[in-house]
Amino acid sequence: MEKDKVKVVLGVIGADCHAVGNKILNYALLSAGFEVINLGVLVPQEEFINAAIETGAKAILVASLYGHGEIDCRGLKDRCREVGLGDILLYVGGNLVVGKTDFTEVRNKFLAMGYDRVYEPGILPDQVIIDLKNDLGVEG
């Protein structure tokens, strides 16, 4: 991965301003050899898509911690398809819904929306990196 780093877009979607996890994941991804386009917080869907198009990113990693991820993330895969990014990996993680909901139900809901991986709160960056490398066929 050293020569041609795989580009990924990272950000916190919607009206969510939780930044700590974003910074931790950004650091871990950089350390693992990825080129990270970190959009920060309060990111609309269109910014994720535009950044992926402009940079040729292979994955979009969306975080949401304020509980409204289901609303903010709905339709992102369809929008990606509309602009020719149908093959881009979509990962989402965090506190994605309001209230206590069984995470299997949450995961299934987001998988049905077109996300490739859905992570519960507290997932370690190491797991995200392992999954990214496996899903992208990246060695190392």
Order of alpha helices (4+ residues) and beta strands (2+ residues): beta-alpha-beta-alpha-beta-alpha-alpha-beta-alpha-beta-alpha
